[in-house]
Amino acid sequence: MGLSWQHLLIFLVIALLLFGRGKISSLMGDVAQGIKAFKKGMAEDDTAKTETPPAAPAAIEGTAQKPVAPAQTTETKA
């Protein structure tokens, strides 16, 4: 038992009677403005990420040790 087309039609008629045409159309306009603002904000966020170069890693002084050269082994053939 789901919603049939008749149920949906009755629901839409009641919604129109309660809210009126003007209220519903203004509500849809507000929703459209919200979507546009969201898309604009996402586009600005993407451009901000691509414009700023990544920061260089900071070096911590005094903690790194100098690399040690590997010991050379001399093998003699007998």
C-alpha positions as CSV (number, residue, x, y, z in Angstrom):
1,M,0.0,0.0,0.0
2,G,1.9,3.0,-1.3
3,L,0.9,6.4,-2.4
4,S,-1.1,6.4,-5.6
5,W,-1.4,9.3,-8.0
6,Q,-4.8,10.1,-6.5
7,H,-3.3,10.5,-3.0
8,L,-0.6,12.8,-4.4
9,L,-3.1,14.9,-6.3
10,I,-5.2,15.3,-3.1
11,F,-2.1,16.3,-1.2
12,L,-1.1,18.9,-3.8
13,V,-4.6,20.4,-3.7
14,I,-4.6,20.7,0.1
15,A,-1.1,22.2,0.0
16,L,-2.2,24.8,-2.6
17,L,-5.2,25.7,-0.5
18,L,-3.2,26.1,2.7
19,F,-0.2,28.0,1.4
20,G,-1.5,29.6,-1.8
21,R,0.3,30.0,-5.1
22,G,2.4,33.0,-4.1
23,K,3.8,31.4,-0.9
24,I,4.9,28.2,-2.7
25,S,6.5,30.1,-5.6
26,S,8.4,32.4,-3.3
27,L,9.5,29.3,-1.3
28,M,10.9,27.7,-4.5
29,G,12.7,30.9,-5.4
30,D,14.4,30.9,-1.9
31,V,15.4,27.3,-2.4
32,A,16.9,28.2,-5.9
33,Q,18.9,31.1,-4.4
34,G,20.2,28.9,-1.7
35,I,21.4,26.3,-4.2
36,K,23.1,29.1,-6.3
37,A,24.8,30.4,-3.2
38,F,26.1,27.0,-2.3
39,K,27.5,26.3,-5.8
40,K,29.2,29.7,-5.8
41,G,30.8,29.0,-2.4
42,M,32.0,25.6,-3.6
43,A,33.5,27.2,-6.7
44,E,35.3,29.9,-4.6
45,D,36.6,27.2,-2.3
46,D,38.1,25.2,-5.2
47,T,39.8,28.3,-6.7
48,A,41.2,29.3,-3.3
49,K,42.8,25.8,-3.0
50,T,44.5,26.0,-6.5
51,E,45.8,29.5,-6.1
52,T,47.8,29.1,-2.9
53,P,51.0,27.1,-3.3
54,P,51.6,24.4,-0.6
55,A,53.8,25.5,2.2
56,A,57.4,24.1,2.4
57,P,57.9,21.7,5.3
58,A,59.5,23.3,8.3
59,A,62.9,22.0,9.3
60,I,63.5,21.2,13.0
61,E,67.0,22.3,13.9
62,G,69.3,20.2,16.1
63,T,67.5,16.9,15.8
64,A,68.8,15.6,12.5
65,Q,72.0,13.6,12.4
66,K,74.4,13.6,9.6
67,P,74.3,10.5,7.4
68,V,77.0,8.0,8.0
69,A,78.8,6.5,5.0
70,P,78.5,2.8,4.8
71,A,81.6,0.9,6.0
72,Q,83.7,-0.5,3.1
73,T,84.7,-4.0,3.5
74,T,87.7,-5.4,1.8
75,E,87.5,-9.0,0.8
76,T,90.7,-10.8,-0.1
77,K,90.6,-13.7,-2.4
78,A,92.7,-16.7,-1.3
